[in-house]
Amino acid sequence: MTSTRLFNTKNYILRKILDEIILVPISPDARKENKLIVLNESAAFFYESFCQGLTKEEVLELAKSRFEFEIESNIYSDLDIFSNEMISLGVLEGESSIDHRNTLGTN
């Protein structure tokens, strides 16, 4: 696993509604999709950790101390699946996409 840092795209905000943890779209583009994203406890932990600027490795270490996983490789898999899905939905983005986007405006 690399030391990739993911960041909140500011397209969604995390809300707790009753017993549900939900990502609610707030940007115009995300609202066009017209969908809420329901997270379980570990997914919400991953999301909040990335929003604090932690790397995947740092999130992994924190998650291992907080959650019980039957097989340690499951946590690696869960974190990769979660991060890839959140990137594809436009909830999170990686350092490389942010760096590339910032350099495009300076030419």
Buried (B, 14 or more C-beta within 10 A) or exposed (E): EEEEBBBBBEBBBBEEEEEEBBBBBEBEEBEEEEEEBEBEEBBBBBBBBBBEEBBBBBBBEBBEEEEEBEEEEEBBEBBEEBBEEBBEBBBBBBEEBBEEEEEEEEE
